Amino acid sequence: LDAPDSEEEELWPLLYPNPLPVDGQSLLSVFLAIVSLVRNDLKSRNYPMPIRLEGGMRLINTFEEEFVEDTWSKLSKKVASGISRSVVSLASFKGEERFFACTGIFIGFNESTSRVLTSASLVRTSADEYKIADNLKQIKVYLPNKQVAEGTLQHYNLSYNIAVVSVMGFRCLRTAEFNNRQIEPHMEVVAVGRIFESGKLMATSGKVADKEGNLDCKELMISTCKVTKAGIGGPLIDFDGNFIGMNFHGKEETHYLPRSIVLERLRLFERWPVLEPRWSYLRSR
């Protein structure tokens, strides 16, 4: 064989280090076709190609990774029904390539437009946490009715990693329960997430930790819920369905933005809404 001139051919010697017989060229062609399909699939999801091929290898830290301990069955039928109708998943795209995926929850509606609370990680660049990613073309929202709608970024605050996305043409049936429940150490809580591609709802339980967060944002609190990347932006609730905070991501424990800060940011968003584009004319004298 000639020197490899593509990423697919560079992977071939890792599987078959010995020279191929003449009749083995068809096997190589099949291999290259399969790898090309895999590469295109990984690229569309913004995942890296493997640097080598080994038995038992798997892609980790993906947006499709489910909660390790799914405790959805622990929720009462009433709470599970309400949450299933208020929690959505979102994905942002650069052209055909997915940029980020996360969870969100409906917080209100106006006529035929619903609003979703989620994480600003949906739109911010990983290279600079205080900058919106360039060339984002689309936000898609996986709705509770299993339909996918287009979303529009309405508000965001990168310092608190919070965003609001509006969905036109859909009126939500349930919203987050912002009751004034006191957050106490060791109280039992549930983190909820929804996977974008499958729409699967997940829940994992834990307790509010009796310690402060150790990140730059001092207002963050911690729960012992183990939340995968798919659950970023999703709600932390108590067993009565009351909204406690917005989750981020953690393998052993998870930081969350408490309800009081979320409500404070939402009030500021409404006070200073994003101005709609309009024409300005010189006044006649």
C-alpha positions as CSV (number, residue, x, y, z in Angstrom):
1,L,0.0,0.0,0.0
2,D,1.1,3.6,-0.6
3,A,1.6,5.9,2.4
4,P,-1.8,6.7,4.0
5,D,-3.3,10.0,2.7
6,S,-6.4,10.1,4.9
7,E,-7.4,9.8,8.5
8,E,-9.2,6.5,7.8
9,E,-6.0,4.9,6.2
10,E,-4.0,6.0,9.2
11,L,-6.2,3.9,11.4
12,W,-6.0,0.8,9.2
13,P,-2.5,-0.3,10.4
14,L,-3.7,-0.2,14.0
15,L,-6.1,-3.1,13.2
16,Y,-4.0,-4.9,10.6
17,P,-0.3,-4.3,11.0
18,N,0.8,-6.9,8.4
19,P,0.8,-6.1,4.7
20,L,-2.4,-7.0,2.9
21,P,-2.6,-9.7,0.2
22,V,-3.9,-8.5,-3.2
23,D,-7.4,-9.9,-2.6
24,G,-7.4,-8.0,0.7
25,Q,-7.9,-4.6,-0.9
26,S,-11.7,-5.1,-0.9
27,L,-11.5,-5.5,2.9
28,L,-9.6,-2.3,3.1
29,S,-12.3,-0.5,1.1
30,V,-15.0,-1.8,3.4
31,F,-13.0,-0.6,6.4
32,L,-12.5,2.8,4.9
33,A,-16.2,3.2,4.2
34,I,-17.2,2.2,7.7
35,V,-14.6,4.5,9.3
36,S,-15.8,7.3,7.1
37,L,-19.4,6.8,8.3
38,V,-18.2,6.8,11.9
39,R,-16.1,9.9,11.4
40,N,-19.0,11.8,9.9
41,D,-21.3,10.7,12.7
42,L,-18.7,11.8,15.4
43,K,-18.1,15.1,13.6
44,S,-21.8,15.9,13.4
45,R,-21.9,15.5,17.2
46,N,-18.7,17.4,17.8
47,Y,-16.9,14.4,19.2
48,P,-13.2,13.5,18.5
49,M,-11.9,10.6,16.4
50,P,-10.0,7.9,18.4
51,I,-6.2,8.1,18.3
52,R,-6.0,4.3,18.3
53,L,-8.3,1.3,18.1
54,E,-8.4,-1.2,21.0
55,G,-10.9,-3.8,22.3
56,G,-13.2,-2.4,24.9
57,M,-12.7,1.2,23.9
58,R,-15.7,3.6,24.4
59,L,-16.4,7.3,24.1
60,I,-16.9,8.9,27.5
61,N,-18.2,12.3,28.7
62,T,-20.8,12.5,25.9
63,F,-24.1,14.3,25.8
64,E,-25.8,10.9,25.5
65,E,-24.4,9.5,28.8
66,E,-27.2,8.7,31.2
67,F,-27.3,9.2,34.9
68,V,-25.5,6.3,36.6
69,E,-28.3,5.9,39.2
70,D,-31.7,6.6,37.6
71,T,-34.2,7.1,40.4
72,W,-37.2,8.2,38.4
73,S,-39.3,5.5,40.0
74,K,-38.9,7.2,43.4
75,L,-40.9,10.2,42.3
76,S,-44.7,10.2,42.9
77,K,-46.9,9.9,39.9
78,K,-48.0,13.6,40.3
79,V,-44.5,14.9,40.5
80,A,-43.3,12.7,37.7
81,S,-46.2,13.8,35.5
82,G,-45.5,17.5,36.1
83,I,-41.8,17.2,35.5
84,S,-42.2,15.2,32.4
85,R,-44.3,18.0,30.9
86,S,-42.0,20.8,31.9
87,V,-38.5,19.5,31.3
88,V,-37.0,19.7,27.8
89,S,-33.6,19.2,26.2
90,L,-31.8,21.6,23.9
91,A,-28.9,21.5,21.4
92,S,-27.1,24.3,19.6
93,F,-25.5,23.9,16.2
94,K,-22.9,25.4,14.0
95,G,-24.2,24.5,10.6
96,E,-24.8,20.7,10.6
97,E,-22.4,20.2,13.5
98,R,-23.8,20.1,17.0
99,F,-22.1,22.5,19.4
100,F,-23.6,21.7,22.8
101,A,-26.5,19.9,24.3
102,C,-28.2,20.2,27.7
103,T,-31.4,20.2,29.7
104,G,-33.9,23.0,30.5
105,I,-37.2,23.6,32.2
106,F,-40.2,25.8,31.2
107,I,-40.6,28.9,33.3
108,G,-43.5,30.6,31.6
109,F,-45.4,31.4,28.5
110,N,-47.0,34.3,26.7
111,E,-49.8,33.4,24.2
112,S,-48.1,30.9,21.9
113,T,-44.5,31.4,23.0
114,S,-42.9,29.5,25.9
115,R,-39.7,30.3,27.8
116,V,-37.1,27.8,28.9
117,L,-34.5,28.2,31.7
118,T,-31.2,26.5,30.9
119,S,-27.4,26.8,31.1
120,A,-25.5,29.5,29.1
121,S,-23.1,26.7,28.2
122,L,-25.5,26.1,25.4
123,V,-24.1,29.2,23.6
124,R,-20.8,30.2,25.2
125,T,-17.4,29.2,23.9
126,S,-15.2,26.8,25.9
127,A,-12.1,28.9,25.1
128,D,-13.5,32.0,26.8
129,E,-16.3,31.5,29.4
130,Y,-17.3,35.1,29.1
131,K,-17.9,35.1,25.3
132,I,-20.7,33.8,23.2
133,A,-19.6,31.2,20.6
134,D,-19.3,32.6,17.0
135,N,-21.3,31.2,14.1
136,L,-24.0,29.5,16.1
137,K,-26.7,28.9,13.5
138,Q,-29.5,27.2,15.4
139,I,-31.0,26.1,18.7
140,K,-33.2,23.1,18.7
141,V,-35.5,22.1,21.6
142,Y,-36.8,18.6,22.2
143,L,-40.3,19.2,23.6
144,P,-42.2,16.9,26.0
145,N,-44.6,15.9,23.1
146,K,-41.5,14.4,21.4
147,Q,-41.5,17.2,18.7
148,V,-38.4,19.2,18.0
149,A,-38.9,23.0,17.7
150,E,-36.6,25.9,16.9
151,G,-35.5,28.0,19.9
152,T,-34.2,31.6,20.1
153,L,-31.8,32.9,22.7
154,Q,-33.7,35.5,24.6
155,H,-31.5,36.4,27.6
156,Y,-28.2,35.2,29.1
157,N,-25.7,35.9,31.9
158,L,-22.4,34.3,31.4
159,S,-21.2,35.1,34.9
160,Y,-24.0,33.0,36.4
161,N,-24.1,30.6,33.4
162,I,-27.8,31.1,33.0
163,A,-29.9,31.6,29.8
164,V,-33.5,31.8,28.7
165,V,-34.5,30.4,25.3
166,S,-37.9,31.1,23.8
167,V,-39.9,28.6,21.7
168,M,-42.5,30.1,19.4
169,G,-45.6,28.2,18.4
170,F,-45.7,26.0,21.5
171,R,-47.5,26.7,24.8
172,C,-46.2,24.7,27.7
173,L,-48.6,22.8,29.9
174,R,-46.5,23.0,33.1
175,T,-43.7,25.2,34.4
176,A,-41.1,25.1,37.2
177,E,-42.7,25.3,40.7
178,F,-40.9,28.3,42.2
179,N,-42.5,27.9,45.7
180,N,-40.7,29.5,48.6
181,R,-39.3,26.2,50.0
182,Q,-36.5,26.7,52.5
183,I,-33.3,25.0,51.3
184,E,-31.8,23.1,54.3
185,P,-28.6,21.0,54.6
186,H,-29.1,17.3,54.1
187,M,-32.6,17.7,52.6
188,E,-33.3,15.1,49.9
189,V,-33.4,16.4,46.3
190,V,-33.6,15.1,42.8
191,A,-31.7,16.2,39.7
192,V,-33.6,15.8,36.4
193,G,-32.2,15.6,32.9
194,R,-33.4,14.9,29.4
195,I,-31.2,13.5,26.6
196,F,-31.5,15.5,23.4
197,E,-31.2,12.7,20.8
198,S,-33.5,10.2,22.5
199,G,-35.6,12.5,24.6
200,K,-35.2,10.1,27.6
201,L,-36.0,11.6,31.0
202,M,-33.6,10.8,33.8
203,A,-33.6,11.5,37.6
204,T,-31.0,10.9,40.2
205,S,-31.4,11.6,43.9
206,G,-29.1,13.0,46.6
207,K,-28.9,15.5,49.4
208,V,-28.0,19.1,49.7
209,A,-24.4,19.3,51.0
210,D,-23.6,21.3,54.1
211,K,-20.7,23.2,52.4
212,E,-20.2,26.0,50.0
213,G,-19.2,25.7,46.4
214,N,-15.5,25.9,45.5
215,L,-15.9,27.6,42.1
216,D,-15.5,31.3,41.1
217,C,-19.3,31.9,41.6
218,K,-19.6,32.0,45.3
219,E,-23.4,31.8,45.2
220,L,-23.3,28.2,43.9
221,M,-24.3,25.4,46.2
222,I,-23.7,21.7,46.1
223,S,-25.8,18.5,46.1
224,T,-24.6,14.9,46.2
225,C,-26.5,14.1,43.0
226,K,-24.3,12.7,40.2
227,V,-25.2,14.6,37.0
228,T,-23.8,13.8,33.6
229,K,-23.3,16.4,30.9
230,A,-26.8,15.8,29.5
231,G,-28.3,17.1,32.8
232,I,-26.5,20.5,32.7
233,G,-29.1,23.2,33.0
234,G,-31.7,20.9,34.3
235,P,-33.8,21.4,37.5
236,L,-32.9,20.3,41.0
237,I,-36.2,19.7,42.8
238,D,-37.4,18.3,46.1
239,F,-39.7,15.3,46.3
240,D,-42.8,17.5,46.1
241,G,-41.6,18.9,42.7
242,N,-40.5,22.3,44.0
243,F,-37.7,24.0,42.1
244,I,-34.5,24.1,44.3
245,G,-32.0,25.2,41.7
246,M,-30.4,24.7,38.3
247,N,-27.8,21.9,38.0
248,F,-24.4,21.9,36.4
249,H,-22.3,18.7,36.1
250,G,-20.4,16.5,38.5
251,K,-19.3,12.9,38.9
252,E,-19.4,12.7,42.7
253,E,-21.3,15.9,43.6
254,T,-22.8,18.7,41.5
255,H,-22.9,22.4,41.9
256,Y,-26.2,24.1,41.3
257,L,-27.4,27.7,41.1
258,P,-30.0,28.1,44.0
259,R,-33.5,29.3,43.3
260,S,-33.0,32.7,44.9
261,I,-30.3,33.6,42.4
262,V,-32.2,32.2,39.5
263,L,-35.2,34.3,40.3
264,E,-33.0,37.4,40.8
265,R,-31.5,36.9,37.4
266,L,-34.9,36.3,35.7
267,R,-36.3,39.5,37.2
268,L,-33.3,41.4,35.8
269,F,-33.8,39.8,32.4
270,E,-37.4,41.1,32.4
271,R,-36.3,44.6,33.5
272,W,-33.8,44.9,30.7
273,P,-35.2,42.9,27.8
274,V,-33.3,42.4,24.6
275,L,-34.4,45.2,22.2
276,E,-36.0,44.1,19.0
277,P,-34.5,45.5,15.7
278,R,-36.4,48.5,14.3
279,W,-36.1,51.3,11.8
280,S,-35.1,54.7,13.1
281,Y,-36.1,57.9,11.1
282,L,-35.0,61.4,11.2
283,R,-37.7,63.6,12.6
284,S,-39.1,66.3,10.3
285,R,-38.5,69.8,11.5
